[in-house]
Amino acid sequence: MVTADYSRTDELIFVMSLFDDFEQAFNLLKPQLLNLLGALRSISVFGNMSIYSWLIKKLNPFLKNHRSKDIALFRALIALPVSFVKIGSKPHDTMLENGYSAEEIIYANALTLLCKPLNDTVPRHSIVDEKIVIELCKTFINSGNTHSDDTYTYLNWLLDTYESFAIKIQDLL
């Protein structure tokens, strides 16, 4: 399994999930994972956030100790649940460079908050959470792209949930 060349992101992540030691799987399959989450990605963030959240949860504990530049995409993914990955930020730029659209990035940023893959996930109804929700709505409202019914159901839920903000952010609306 380790010596195989995988062409699909979901297959590689499944194989990695079979390892008792995820860090070992990561070290053995890192180049393939980098390609299959980047330029050769075969899954969208839309409809697959549980997979991304699981991966973020598994990567986070040991990536803190890695300092190499070739893990920038993994660091960008780990930033999703703990920060506002806004346009121009290093994680945003890294994800764009690896083939993610602006819509996918802000959608993933918002959905990871619901999945809560990390202990330090941005809390709901915090200032950061509200900024992410505002940016998500602005991005999708201004987009000419069509999305799945599930995506629109989620956006509708967000609009209902954040009909009014607990924390008032000036000049963002």
Kinemage of the C-alpha trace (Angstrom):
@kinemage 1
@onewidth
@group {chain A} dominant
@subgroup {mainchain}
@vectorlist {calphas} color= white
{ca met a 1} P 0.000 0.000 0.000
{ca val a 2} L 2.788 2.427 0.823
{ca thr a 3} L 4.645 1.877 -2.440
{ca ala a 4} L 1.569 2.340 -4.624
{ca asp a 5} L 1.015 5.522 -6.582
{ca tyr a 6} L -2.419 6.910 -5.837
{ca ser a 7} L -4.332 9.033 -8.309
{ca arg a 8} L -7.312 9.929 -6.139
{ca thr a 9} L -7.276 11.998 -2.979
{ca asp a 10} L -9.939 9.932 -1.223
{ca glu a 11} L -8.063 6.665 -1.878
{ca leu a 12} L -4.845 8.007 -0.401
{ca ile a 13} L -6.580 9.406 2.678
{ca phe a 14} L -8.347 6.073 3.172
{ca val a 15} L -5.024 4.214 3.025
{ca met a 16} L -3.512 6.662 5.493
{ca ser a 17} L -6.442 6.108 7.857
{ca leu a 18} L -5.516 2.417 8.073
{ca phe a 19} L -2.202 3.180 9.782
{ca asp a 20} L -2.054 2.960 13.555
{ca asp a 21} L 0.570 5.706 13.487
{ca phe a 22} L -0.724 8.542 11.309
{ca glu a 23} L 2.565 10.441 11.503
{ca gln a 24} L 4.336 7.438 9.993
{ca ala a 25} L 1.749 7.320 7.186
{ca phe a 26} L 2.249 11.040 6.618
{ca asn a 27} L 6.043 10.739 6.448
{ca leu a 28} L 5.805 7.856 3.981
{ca leu a 29} L 3.103 9.364 1.779
{ca lys a 30} L 3.700 13.114 2.188
{ca pro a 31} L 4.680 13.835 -1.449
{ca gln a 32} L 1.597 12.071 -2.757
{ca leu a 33} L -0.645 13.716 -0.175
{ca leu a 34} L 0.742 17.125 -1.083
{ca asn a 35} L -0.022 16.529 -4.778
{ca leu a 36} L -3.447 15.013 -4.142
{ca leu a 37} L -4.509 17.867 -1.861
{ca gly a 38} L -2.981 20.409 -4.234
{ca ala a 39} L -2.494 20.378 -7.986
{ca leu a 40} L -3.885 16.863 -8.520
{ca arg a 41} L -6.749 17.141 -6.021
{ca ser a 42} L -9.670 14.908 -6.948
{ca ile a 43} L -12.140 16.005 -4.274
{ca ser a 44} L -13.709 19.372 -3.669
{ca val a 45} L -14.138 20.869 -0.238
{ca phe a 46} L -17.860 21.101 -1.042
{ca gly a 47} L -19.466 17.988 0.394
{ca asn a 48} L -16.193 16.664 1.796
{ca met a 49} L -15.513 18.789 4.859
{ca ser a 50} L -15.710 15.802 7.194
{ca ile a 51} L -12.716 14.316 5.344
{ca tyr a 52} L -10.814 17.598 5.505
{ca ser a 53} L -11.663 18.041 9.202
{ca trp a 54} L -10.482 14.520 9.997
{ca leu a 55} L -7.237 15.192 8.139
{ca ile a 56} L -6.720 18.509 9.959
{ca lys a 57} L -7.256 16.763 13.289
{ca lys a 58} L -4.701 14.086 12.394
{ca leu a 59} L -2.078 16.470 10.965
{ca asn a 60} L -2.132 19.115 13.668
{ca pro a 61} L -0.336 17.343 16.546
{ca phe a 62} L 2.905 16.645 14.727
{ca leu a 63} L 3.055 19.439 12.144
{ca lys a 64} L 3.822 21.924 14.897
{ca asn a 65} L 7.323 20.437 15.022
{ca his a 66} L 7.912 20.429 11.238
{ca arg a 67} L 9.629 23.498 9.822
{ca ser a 68} L 10.128 22.589 6.164
{ca lys a 69} L 8.617 24.746 3.409
{ca asp a 70} L 7.079 21.764 1.616
{ca ile a 71} L 4.329 21.566 4.221
{ca ala a 72} L 2.876 25.037 3.580
{ca leu a 73} L -0.368 23.582 2.218
{ca phe a 74} L -0.814 21.396 5.302
{ca arg a 75} L -0.209 24.426 7.528
{ca ala a 76} L -2.773 26.383 5.503
{ca leu a 77} L -5.343 23.623 6.040
{ca ile a 78} L -4.638 23.590 9.770
{ca ala a 79} L -5.229 27.364 9.855
{ca leu a 80} L -8.824 26.904 8.655
{ca pro a 81} L -10.475 26.084 12.001
{ca val a 82} L -8.350 28.404 14.145
{ca ser a 83} L -8.308 31.673 12.209
{ca phe a 84} L -9.991 33.849 9.614
{ca val a 85} L -8.231 32.776 6.418
{ca lys a 86} L -8.822 36.066 4.661
{ca ile a 87} L -7.785 37.206 1.217
{ca gly a 88} L -4.094 38.114 1.190
{ca ser a 89} L -3.179 35.984 4.198
{ca lys a 90} L -0.420 33.399 3.846
{ca pro a 91} L -2.799 30.411 4.238
{ca his a 92} L -5.204 31.912 1.671
{ca asp a 93} L -2.430 32.544 -0.843
{ca thr a 94} L -1.003 29.053 -0.296
{ca met a 95} L -4.380 27.443 -0.907
{ca leu a 96} L -4.928 29.547 -4.047
{ca glu a 97} L -1.490 28.482 -5.324
{ca asn a 98} L -2.534 24.871 -4.801
{ca gly a 99} L -5.710 25.092 -6.863
{ca tyr a 100} L -8.362 26.018 -4.308
{ca ser a 101} L -10.840 28.703 -5.348
{ca ala a 102} L -11.678 31.677 -3.126
{ca glu a 103} L -15.137 30.137 -2.650
{ca glu a 104} L -13.671 26.814 -1.528
{ca ile a 105} L -11.322 28.525 0.912
{ca ile a 106} L -13.939 30.614 2.709
{ca tyr a 107} L -16.421 27.712 2.651
{ca ala a 108} L -13.802 25.419 4.211
{ca asn a 109} L -12.929 28.124 6.727
{ca ala a 110} L -16.567 28.378 7.837
{ca leu a 111} L -17.344 24.647 7.798
{ca thr a 112} L -14.326 23.639 9.845
{ca leu a 113} L -15.699 25.819 12.632
{ca leu a 114} L -18.777 23.599 12.739
{ca cys a 115} L -16.752 20.383 12.560
{ca lys a 116} L -14.455 21.556 15.392
{ca pro a 117} L -11.463 19.371 14.492
{ca leu a 118} L -9.140 21.122 16.955
{ca asn a 119} L -9.442 22.176 20.582
{ca asp a 120} L -8.606 25.766 19.677
{ca thr a 121} L -11.233 26.023 16.917
{ca val a 122} L -12.660 29.526 16.677
{ca pro a 123} L -15.749 29.648 18.925
{ca arg a 124} L -19.184 30.198 17.420
{ca his a 125} L -20.533 33.740 17.606
{ca ser a 126} L -17.082 35.202 18.291
{ca ile a 127} L -15.827 38.221 16.354
{ca val a 128} L -13.658 35.982 14.160
{ca asp a 129} L -16.578 33.632 13.471
{ca glu a 130} L -18.820 36.529 12.501
{ca lys a 131} L -16.158 37.923 10.135
{ca ile a 132} L -15.875 34.517 8.452
{ca val a 133} L -19.661 34.271 8.039
{ca ile a 134} L -19.826 37.784 6.558
{ca glu a 135} L -17.030 36.995 4.092
{ca leu a 136} L -18.635 33.677 3.141
{ca cys a 137} L -21.980 35.310 2.411
{ca lys a 138} L -20.374 38.163 0.454
{ca thr a 139} L -18.289 35.726 -1.573
{ca phe a 140} L -21.206 33.494 -2.498
{ca ile a 141} L -23.669 36.328 -3.139
{ca asn a 142} L -21.199 37.946 -5.534
{ca ser a 143} L -20.304 34.664 -7.231
{ca gly a 144} L -21.705 33.689 -10.582
{ca asn a 145} L -21.066 30.012 -9.851
{ca thr a 146} L -23.757 27.438 -9.173
{ca his a 147} L -23.444 25.109 -6.189
{ca ser a 148} L -25.140 22.029 -4.791
{ca asp a 149} L -28.408 22.191 -2.882
{ca asp a 150} L -26.469 21.210 0.260
{ca thr a 151} L -24.282 24.298 -0.082
{ca tyr a 152} L -27.313 26.553 -0.420
{ca thr a 153} L -28.999 24.800 2.509
{ca tyr a 154} L -25.907 25.547 4.604
{ca leu a 155} L -25.883 29.193 3.489
{ca asn a 156} L -29.581 29.489 4.340
{ca trp a 157} L -28.896 28.009 7.781
{ca leu a 158} L -26.083 30.535 8.263
{ca leu a 159} L -28.348 33.432 7.357
{ca asp a 160} L -30.957 32.191 9.843
{ca thr a 161} L -28.374 31.544 12.556
{ca tyr a 162} L -26.636 34.880 12.097
{ca glu a 163} L -29.728 36.955 11.429
{ca ser a 164} L -28.317 39.356 13.962
{ca phe a 165} L -24.859 39.440 15.437
{ca ala a 166} L -24.208 39.057 19.129
{ca ile a 167} L -21.062 41.114 18.637
{ca lys a 168} L -21.409 44.243 16.543
{ca ile a 169} L -18.738 44.680 13.902
{ca gln a 170} L -18.734 48.186 12.485
{ca asp a 171} L -18.422 48.885 8.769
{ca leu a 172} L -18.437 45.244 7.664
{ca leu a 173} L -22.014 45.026 6.511
